[in-house]
Amino acid sequence: MKEMETFQYYQTDNELDLYICKNKKFKTNLIQMIILCQLNEEDASSNALIPFILYRGSKNYPSSRAFKIELEELYGAELSVSVWKRGEIQLLNFSLEIVNEKYLPTDELLLEKGLALLKDLLLNPLFTEEFFQQEKEFIIKEIKSIINDKYSYSLNRCFQEMCAGEPFSIYKLGRIEDHEKLSRDQVFQQYQEVIKNNRILFFVIGDVDEKRVYEKINNSFNFRHQVVKDYNNTIIINDVKGIKELEERLNVQQGKIVLGFRTGITRKDDLYYPLLMYNGILGAFPHSKLFQNVREKESLAYYASSSLESTKGLLLITAGIDFANYDKTRDIILKELEKMRQGDFTEEEFQWTMKSLINSFESTADNNRGLLAHYLLGVINHKTETIKDSIDELGKVKKEDIIRVGEKLQLDTIYFLNKKVTE
């Protein structure tokens, strides 16, 4: 497995970072270009607009339709753009998946044509006032629509309150009030600044000639670029001064309780794999304590689970409940946390979690986007590992390591989405 999932690192002449995974398992070539931006109030909204405006049209492909026609010519290649957040980094993502010409009756160099398309999208944008206004309206609608998904809304609100005053509290697409103030010229100026000075990562996964890929990217993306900013200044807080408990009332049919914890443990730390085990035993799987005890045994929740934000060092527990069950659900969840701190979990729970996590890693290795996401997380956190490395590290975890994780956890915020009071 290890050889098939190893990324080789290259740096172009103008300091673009290139990671190539030569993998014969996949019949397509996945090219992902990611621009890393520090998450801050000043730039978050303008940064979020950039990939969507670029995808609207370039000098050689003056509309989204022109892009799509070219993609069809490339045997149905798929091009997408998106904005992510990992820790306090905003990621502008451009993804192209194209069939490997080795499996087609053609002499066309599809990979080169795909890279040429990406180059035109990034470096020759039209950036018209019409595109700007339309994409700004689209993002404002996207931000407003968060409230329609009460699960995501409650998680986002907990993060906002928990990390108030920290860059992590900023939504990945920015803020409505900032978008409303932006002009096309401001965003275009920010685009020029971002591609000139921010770290740009290229990932290529597929059965490719590494030297050919490097030379093509090095020669094609030879614009003026010099990294002057570090790319991960995420604030990690280990000490909680006091627990924040807050309630919000909306017109909802089901209550949402979210508990936010500071772990002080990130992807690069020695306790990262014990943290994965801790989270797995606690709430990541159907056999986990939260699902079994809060949902199944006590019948208090429609769902109950836990999840990690491993670049920021956060653990979230969330449950959907009847409104009257808030106090009881909160208390039982906290009791489960205390049990974990004391090492009150069985060997069976330990082994089930270990097996579930290994299965998850192995599934990731079989998916090119999952493989890329795994390695990207390592790059961002300055600790790159193969899937095999991760499975090996997981296998070293002992019960006492998981107890150490439980001792480090600190409850920071309890958020409750309650129903509106009727008069």
N, C-alpha and C positions, 0 to 999 in steps of 0.2 A: 504493500500500500504506500509506503513512505516515498518511493521514487516517483510514483504517479501523482503525488500531491505536493511536491516540492516546488517552491517558487524561487527562481533565480533573479537576483537584483542587478539592475543596471541603472546608471544615471546618464542622461543625455548631455550633450555639450552645453546646453542652457539650463541644466539643473532640474530637469523633470525626472521624477522617480518612476522607474519602470520595473514591474514584477511580472515575470513570465513563468507560467506553469505548463510545461509540455506534457500533455496528457492524451494518450491515444483512446481513452475511454469515451470521449465525447465526439460526436459527429459534427458539431458546430464549433465555431470559434467565438468566444465571448470576449469583447473588448469593453472595458469600463474605464472611463476617465473621471476622476474625482478631484474636485477643487476643495481644499480644506480652508475654512474661514473661522477665525475666532468669533464666538457667539457674543454679540453685544447689541445693546439697544440702538446704537447709532447706525449700524450697518445691516442688521438682520433682515429688515424688510426689503431693502434694495438688493441684497444678495439673493434672497429667495426668488425675486423676479427674474434674475439673469438667465437661468437655464430655460425657462418657459418662453421668454422673448427670443432667445437664440433659436429655439426649435420652430419658431413661426416663419423663419425665412432667412436665406443668405443670398449673397450675390449670384451664385450659380443655381440656387434652389430657392426662388423668391417667395415660396409659400409652403405651408405645411403639406399641401397636396403635391407639390413638386418633390418634397422629401419622400412622400409615400410612393410616388411613381418610381423614383429611383430605387427605393427599397424593394419594390416588386421586381424591378429589373435585376436586382441582386438575389434572385431566387427566394423572395419572401423574407428578406432580412427584417429584424425587429429593432427599432430604435425607440428609446424612451428617455425621458428626463425626470428627475425627482429631486427633492430636498430632504435630507435626513439630519438627525441630531444624534451625536454620540458624545456623552459628557458635555463639555462646554465648547464643542466644535460643531459648526454648521457645515454640512457636506453637500456640495452641488454635484449631482451625479448625472453622467451621460453614459448610457449603456447601449451597446450595439451587439446583437447576436446574429451571426451570419454563418450559413452552411459552409463547411469545409469543401473547397473545390475538389479535393481528393476523391470525394464520394459522388461527383457529378461528371457527366460526359461533356466537359467543357475545359478549354484551356485558359479561361478567364482567371485573372488573379483577383479573386473576390476579396481577400483580406486587404490587399492594397487599395481596392476601390472603396471598401468600407472605411478604411482610415482616411482616405481622401474626402469622403463625405463628412466624417467627424471633424476634420481640419477645416473644411469650409464652414461648418456650423459654428465652430469656436472662433475662428479668426476672420471670417468675412461676413459678419452679420449685417442685416439691413437695419434692425433696431429702429423701426419707424414709430412715429407717434401713435399710429393706429394699433400696432402690435402692443406697444407699451400700455395704452389705455385698456385694451381688451384683457390683457393678462393681469393687470392690476385689479380690474373688476372681478376676474376669475378667482384670484387669491383672496380677495376680501370676502367673497362668497364662501370659499373653502374655510376660512377662519370662523365665519359666522355659523357654518354648518356643524362645527364641533359639538355644539350643544345638543344636536339631534341624536348623537350617539352617547347616551348617558354613561356608559361604561368608560369610554375614552375620555369623556368630559370630566368625570370624577377623578380619574388618574391624573389628568392634566392639572386640575385644580389643586390636588394634593401637592403635586410637584411645585406649583406656583407658590403656595403658602409655605411649604416646607423650605424652599430655597429662595424665599423673598430676599432681594438684595444681592443674590448671586446670579451670574449669567445663565445658569441652568434653568432659571425660572422663565426665561424667554422662550416663546413657542417657536418651533422650527421655521414657520413661515412669517414670523414677525408679528407686528401689531396693526390692527385696522387703522388707528389714528395716525400711525407713521406712514402707511401706504397712501392714505388720503392726502398727505402733504407732499409726496414725492412727485418730481417732474421727470420727464423722459431724459433730459440732460444730466440730472443727478445720477440716475441709474446707469446711464451710459458711461459716465465718468467713473463710477464705482466698478463697472465691468472692466474697464481698462486697467484700473488699479489692481483688481483681483487677479487677472491673468498675468499681470506683470510681476507681482510680488508674492502671491500666495503659493503655498506648496501644492503642486499638481501631481497626482498619482495616476499612472496607467497600469491597469491589470489586463493581462491577456492569458486566457486559458483555452487550450485546445491542442490538437496535433499539429504544431507549427514548427517552423524553422526559426529558432531563437535569434540567430544572427540576422536573418532577413527581417524579422519583426523589429529588432533594435534599430537596424539601419534605416528602415522606413520611417519609424517614429522620430528618430534623431534628425533625419533629413527633412521631414515634412513639417514637424512642429518646432521649427528653428526660430521662432519669434523671440523678441527680447524678453528674457525672463530671468530674474535673479531673486531667490528667496531671501527675504529680509526679516521674516517673522517666524518665531517658533509656532508650532501648530497644535500643541496641547498644553495649555495653561490651566486645565481644569482644577478648580478648588476642591480639595478633599477635606471635609470637616470630620474630626474624630470625637469632638467633645460637644455634647448637647447641653445647653444651659437650662432648658426647661421644656416640658411637653406642651405643644400647642394643640388645643382641641377646639374645632370649629364646626359649625353647622351651616348649611346652605339649604334654602327651601325653594323648590321649583315644582311645577306641575308634572309630577312623576308618579308612576304606578308601583314602583319598587324602590326601596331604599338602597343606597350604595354606601358602604363603609370602607374607607381606605386608611391603612396604617402605614406611615412612612418611617423607615429606620435608616440610620447612618451605620454603615458597616466599617468604614475606614479601610476597606479592602477593595483593590481594583485589579484589573486584568494582569498587571505585572507583579503582583504581590505573591509571596509564598503561600498565603492562605486562600488564594483564589480557588483552587480545586476543592479544598475543604468547604469553601463557601458554596460551590456548586452542589456538593453533596448535602450540605445543610439545607439549602433551598429545595433540593429534590425531596428530601425526607419531610420537610415542612409542608410544601404546598405546590410543587411543580407538576405532580403526576396524580393520576386517579388513586394510587395506593397511598398518597401522602396524608399526613395527619390532618391537615385542614379539611380536605375533601372527606375523609373518613369520619372524623369526629364532629366537625361543625355542620357539615351538610348531611351525611348519612345517619350518623348515630343520634345527633340532637335535632335533626331536621330544622335547623335554624336558618339555613341559607339556600338560595337557588343555585349559587355557585360560590366557591371559596378556593382561593389559590394565592400563590406568592410568585414574585418575579424579581429579576435583578436588573439594575443599570450598572454594569460592571466598570464603566469608564469613570463614573461619578462616585461609585461606592455606595449605592443605595439598594435597599430591599423594600419592596412594596407588598403588602398583604391586602387583598380586596375581596369583598363578599357582597352579593346581592341578597337583601333581606327584607322581611316585612318590617314596617316602620317601628312596630312595638317591640321588636326583638333587638334593638340597638344595644342596650346595656348588657344584656345577656350574651350576645354575640361577641362584643368587645371583650368581655371578661373571660370567655372561654378561649378566645384567640390568645389573649395574654397568658393564660394558664398553659396553653400549648407551647408558647415561647419559653416559659419558665421550665417546663419539662425538657425542652431541647437544651437549655442552658445547663441543666443538671445531667445531661446525657441519658435521659429517659427515652430511649428508642431501641428497638429490638435489632438483633442481628439480621432477621428477615427483612425489616425495613431498610437496613443498610445495604443488603445484597440486591434487593429489588431496585433501589435507587441507583446503585452502581451499574447494574445491567441496563436500566433505562437510559442513563446518560451515555453509556458506551454505544447503545443502539442509535441514539441521537447523533453522536459524533460520526458513526459509520454511515448513517443516512446522509449527513452533510458531505462526506467525501464523495458520494455518488451524484451530487448535484453541483453543477458548475457555479451557480450563484451562491449556494450555501458555502462552498469551498472558498469562494472569493470573500464572502462576508466574514468567515472565520479568520482568514489571514489579515484582512483589513483591520479587524479589531486588534490583532496583535501589533500591526504597524502603528496604529494610533497610540497604543499603550506601551510602545517601545519594548515589546517582547513577542517576537514572531515565533510561532510553533506550527509544525505540521499537525494533522489530525492524529497521526500515530503518537507524536510527542504528547499531545493532550490526553490520549487514552492511557499512555504510560504514566503520566503524572497523576491522573485520576486513580490509577491502581495503587498508588503509594499512600493514599489517604487513610488515616486511622481514626478510630472513634475519638481519641483525645484531641485530634485536630479539629474535628467538628465541634467539640465542646468549647474549644478556644474561640471559634467563630461566634458561638452563642454568647460567650462572655463579652465579646467586643461589640455586639449589637446594641444600639441605643435608640429607643423610641423617640422620634422627633415630633411627628404630627399625626393627629387623628382627624380625618375629615369625614363628615357625614352628610350625604345628600338626602334630605328629608322632603316630605310632601308639603305643599303650601297649606297654610291654615285657612280653612273656609270660615267666613263670617256668618 
